[in-house]
Amino acid sequence: MLPFVAVGLLFLATRAALLLFTVREREFVMPSVTNDVKEIYSRWYDVLSSGSFPDHDVMWQYPPAAALVILAPALLPFLSYPVAFYWISFVVDCMTFGVLLVAARRRMAEDAAAVEAGAIAPPTGRWAWTRSQPWAAWVWVLGVALGGPIAYGRYDLIVTGVTVSGLVLLVRADAQSGNERLSARGRRWYGGGLLAFGAMLKIWPALLLLCVGPGRRWKEAWAAAVVTGSLIMLGFWVTMPHALSFLDSQGGRGIEVESIAALPFHVASHHGWNGYVALNYGSMEYIGPHIDLAAKLCLIASALAFGWLVYWRLTARTWHDTTTADAALVAVLLFVVTSRVISPQYMVWMVGLSAVCALNFGPRGTSVMRLPVVLVLIATALSCWEYPYQFDELLNAERGAVLLVTVRNVLLVGAAAIGASRLWRSTRAAPGHETTAGGMRILVAQAGSRSRSQEMSAP
């Protein structure tokens, strides 16, 4: 019980600080990270309130359900738009924390029941301490706090909360126990629907549908996602003009200064390269010679990463109850490190997925993402320092700021590479064999078994 109290107290303390740094931002001598809410979101709110999506606005790059987030502060009309937005972010933060805490509690109860039934030996030493920790809640609490006030100053936390809830349902469906109130099928339907809703808020949660388990699991989650996504898209397309305008706002993007592809241009700017940094498509990007080539290389890298993910999915031979969460983290890491843009708010995506992976940290956990999760948390802390405290220096390509963002990006690349390697190895063994993945011994169930490590069937 003590670990739950401790993580709860830390949550309250850190979130009180985040609220103070946003709601009372003017009272603190620190660079602002909430300009998007005050200047951009509030402007979109005025347009959306009139019954139409922003048209000919290159900064509107989001699927139609994003309108629900932008309009949500209307639920708190007694507050100013920015303050209402921060409080809504806080509420979603609390709900996500609750989802992870309940899921961690149920997983720990299952482990305790397995020990009592003699299915596994009672953990001793460090494993006894490990089993008592709600790791998913710890990762969420620490990760969001390390990211700083920008978590409430962008709408990515809200998207992540929806996505985490859907992913938890899918993971719990794979680890279904006999006393669950909601059937595994129901969890997959609700989980797939929530991922589709997340994708209608911001595209990236759609990647997670590729990480759903084989056979009936895949069919049910995808069916729910297709139905949900289609209804949302159709509803907005019928009722609000320009619902698909976001599709025209991506093609001309350059190389954002915090991305991996920006590093050569940081160096080149001191050696005669005649490009420059400018506000483009809502972010600070390099403009100039060879930028188009770098952008195309990023797109090629993203396509290759997606191709690897598809190939892994089609050739995976085993599927554990944590594989869906592990694959989700790897998929988003690959997407981020090959992207033309790595904005600091992206870190909350990976923190949320890391927290779901952490549901399976422990004596019986088969998650192979422990080291990638640690790397993500460190990278999140560095992102908080880079933006906003070193951002002006980065725009001028000063050595310290460039080194800082480079270390952050190296950590993300390392997390992606290590995660992909461990995911690949953890799903290679044939049923009935014992394998090692990420330093953990995993017993793959015999064909026909319904244990927590399940065999693959054809997708």
Secondary structure, 3 states (H helix, E strand, C coil): CHHHHHHHHHHHHHHHHHHHHHHCHHHCCCCCCCHHHHHHHHHHHHHHHCCCCCCCCCCCCCCCCHHHHHHHHHHCCCCCHHHHHHHHHHHHHHHHHHHHHHHHHHHHHHHHHHHHCCCCCCCCCHHHHHHCCCHHHHHHHHHHHHHCHHHCCCCHHHHHHHHHHHHHHHHHHHCCCCCCCCCHHHHHHHHHHHHHHHHHHCCHHHHHHHHCCCCHHHHHHHHHHHHHHHHHHHHHHHHCCCCCHHHHCCCCCCEECCCHHHHHHHHHCCCCCCCEEEEECCEEEEECCCHHHHHHHHHHHHHHHHHHHHHHHHHCCEEECCHHHHHHHHHHHHHHHCCCCCCHHHHHHHHHHHHHHHHHCCCCCCCCCHHHHHHHHHHHHHHHHHHHHCHHHHHCCCHHHHHHHHHHHHHHHHHHHHHHHHHHHHCCCCCCCEEEECCEEEECCCCCCCCCEEECCCC
